[in-house]
Amino acid sequence: MQIKANTFLALMIFLCASTSLYAQQKDISKLFEERVKLVDGQMSFNTHGVTYNHGKAPQVNNRDSNFYSTLVDSSKNGYGAYSKSTNPLAYGVDEGYFAVYRQLDDDMDTHGVIGAAQSEDGEEWYTSQGLNMIYPNGDESPNLPTATGTPQGRYPSAGYAAGAKPTAIWNEYANASFGGGVNGGYPLHAYNTLGMGEDAYWVDPVQTNSGCATYPCDPPDLWVGNATLIPTGGGSMGDYKFLAAYVSWEAGTYKSYMITSSYHTNGYNLLNDPYLWTDDLEITDDGDSIFYGGNYVSNGDYHINAEGLGYMVQVGWPNLTDYDGDDTDVGELSFWAQGFFIKQTEVVFNVPEKFTTASCDAKAANLFFAGLNGILVIFFISLTIF
């Protein structure tokens, strides 16, 4: 019995080794190149499914998975889409996709032209050009209040949900005398009145920061918008809510601001005044700092659902020694104590008409600790959203 078992095992090893050697010798690269041929300048193609057995991956100009690749438009700068804060692509269930980006315009020597594209199926796209050629005050390119007089759009986001009007959201790199601060950050948005589909009719850009009624803007210099549209289910606020969190690049400050709509109808937003959302130098009623200091905590990221329940999260270093509010000194910095700071909306809304402003209490935080290479600190703090 032992001899038969050893013989069987040896035979199995031999077969596995032979199969392995044969597989390594077989070159299917040329077969694969013949199977998938791309035409120069081809706009899109469909590859085989992910379960298709191609064997050893050949070096050819294709991707062996089941998806479509489509040329939508050309951009002169893609950093806005790379940024972790912006939302350059939005999707409405059963309706389509909407993208906003900095567009290539061969006739203009600027990287700041804002373009948009929308598609009902993700394959056939319709583009819109030059959404920021005019400012809300009536100035037009090439006489805009920017360093070159041409559009200087930055950090675009796409605001869209099923049934909404596609909304492009970005900030302009304007003159400091216009947008305020050092870099003149000037938030704008525009929407397609015709909704999702092939046709488009865009309104002229609208000021997002109500503090730009006079210049320079106040709060000043708002950049890197984390902006979106969310459905509310209807009611006194309209069917959708506009949300945009901006970081102020004003020198010496470490603040971000949230801008929301109090009412939304057919793409138009009646906007609330910006309010302070985060502050790296925030001080409690006891005179203690929550964080170690400026630039020791990340920008906030958030998500809000249709019932008004949402969370904002930051990552950074806390003030380690002042939990009890017993002194006013900033504590020691420990790289083992980097933690999450979570702000939660206080009210969950079952009836849309009950959207109200929740009180913001960043002073009384509940602290929870768990071991993770030292101390992982998680702060739960209430958050004003609606």
Secondary structure, 3 states (H helix, E strand, C coil): CHHHHHHHHHHHHHHHHHHHHHHHHCCCHHHHHHHCCCCCCCCEEECCCCCCCCCCCCCCCCCCCCCEEECCCCEEECHHHHCCCCCCEEEECCCEEEEEEEECCCCCCCCECEEEEEECCCCCCEEECCCCCECCCCCECCCCCCCCCCCEEEEEEEECCCCCCCEEEEEEECCHHHHCCCCCEEEEEEEECCCCCCCCCECCCEECCHHHCCCCCCCCCEEEEEEEEEECCCCCCCCEEEEEEEEECCCCCCEEEEEEEEEEECCEEEECCCEEEEECCCECCCCCECECCCCCECCCEEEECCCCCEEEEEEECECCCCCCCCCCCCCCCCCCCCEEEEEEECCCCCCHHHCCCCCCCCCCCEEEEEECCCEEEEEEEEECCC
